[in-house]
Amino acid sequence: MSQYAALAAEQLRYPDVSVGRALSNDVLMVRGKIFGFLKDDRLVVKLPAPRITGLVEAGAATPFRSGGRIMKEWAAVAAPTAPDGELWRTLLDDARLYVASATPALRRRNRQKGANE
């Protein structure tokens, strides 16, 4: 079993987590919202934009592009060198919690705030 498959199986043990299909990939979803998937042997996760910026600046991730544009809350992370996959596990856990906690009203406020800045 691949490292990603093992970690995905762990995620599927949590309530409201399922597998869906999007962006030509099987994706991990919580409450119907995507929080992570494997793309070209890299883990792609959704996290708050400042966290993504920190991961990119630290060299731990690259910005994720979809349709030619950089997605500010998404990053691609190469497979960890440690065999237990602790980095990917932590990122998937954090992404699941982040996406599960975001409500539609909060997302609308954040989009409006960004448009007004």
C-alpha positions in Angstrom: 0.0 0.0 0.0 1.4 3.4 -0.9 2.1 6.0 1.7 -0.8 8.2 0.5 -3.2 5.3 0.4 -2.4 4.4 4.0 -2.8 8.0 5.2 -6.1 8.3 3.2 -7.4 5.2 4.9 -6.6 6.8 8.2 -8.5 9.9 7.2 -11.6 7.9 6.2 -12.0 6.8 9.8 -13.1 10.3 10.8 -16.8 11.3 10.7 -17.9 13.1 7.6 -14.8 12.2 5.6 -15.3 10.5 2.2 -13.6 10.0 -1.2 -14.8 12.0 -4.2 -13.7 12.7 -7.7 -12.5 16.2 -8.8 -9.7 17.7 -10.9 -9.2 14.3 -12.5 -8.2 12.8 -9.2 -9.7 10.9 -6.3 -9.9 13.5 -3.5 -10.4 13.4 0.3 -13.5 15.4 1.3 -15.0 16.4 4.6 -18.7 17.4 4.6 -18.5 17.5 0.8 -15.5 19.9 0.6 -12.1 18.8 -0.7 -9.2 19.0 1.8 -6.5 16.9 0.1 -5.5 14.6 -2.8 -2.5 13.1 -4.5 -1.3 14.8 -7.7 1.9 13.7 -9.5 3.2 12.0 -6.4 2.7 15.1 -4.3 0.2 15.7 -1.6 -2.0 18.7 -2.3 -3.7 20.2 0.8 -6.0 23.1 1.6 -4.8 25.2 4.6 -5.1 28.9 5.6 -3.2 31.1 3.1 -0.6 32.3 5.8 0.2 28.6 6.5 0.6 27.9 2.8 2.9 30.9 2.5 5.0 29.7 5.4 5.3 26.2 3.9 6.4 27.6 0.6 8.9 30.0 2.1 10.4 27.2 4.2 10.9 25.1 1.0 8.5 22.4 2.3 5.9 23.0 -0.4 5.2 24.6 -3.8 2.2 26.7 -4.6 -0.6 24.6 -6.3 -1.8 25.7 -9.7 -5.2 24.9 -11.1 -6.3 26.2 -14.5 -3.0 28.2 -14.7 -3.6 30.2 -11.6 -2.1 29.8 -8.2 -4.6 28.8 -5.5 -3.7 30.8 -2.4 -5.0 28.2 0.1 -3.5 25.2 -1.6 0.0 23.7 -1.7 1.7 20.7 -3.1 4.1 18.8 -0.8 6.7 16.2 -2.0 6.7 12.8 -0.4 8.4 13.0 3.0 11.7 11.2 3.4 10.7 9.7 6.7 9.0 6.3 6.1 6.1 7.0 8.5 4.8 10.0 6.6 4.5 12.2 9.6 4.6 15.4 7.6 1.8 14.3 5.2 -0.2 13.0 8.2 0.1 16.3 10.0 -0.9 18.3 6.9 -3.8 16.0 6.1 -5.1 16.3 9.7 -4.7 20.1 9.7 -6.3 20.4 6.3 -9.3 18.2 7.4 -9.8 20.3 10.5 -9.4 23.6 8.6 -12.0 22.7 5.9 -14.4 21.1 8.4 -14.3 24.3 10.5 -14.9 26.7 7.7 -18.6 27.7 7.3 -20.1 29.2 4.1 -20.7 32.5 5.9 -17.1 32.7 7.0 -15.9 32.0 3.5 -18.1 34.7 2.1 -16.8 37.2 4.7 -13.2 36.3 3.8 -13.8 36.7 0.1 -15.5 40.1 0.6 -12.7 41.2 2.9 -10.1 40.3 0.3 -12.0 42.2 -2.4 -12.2 45.3 -0.2 -8.5 45.4 0.6 
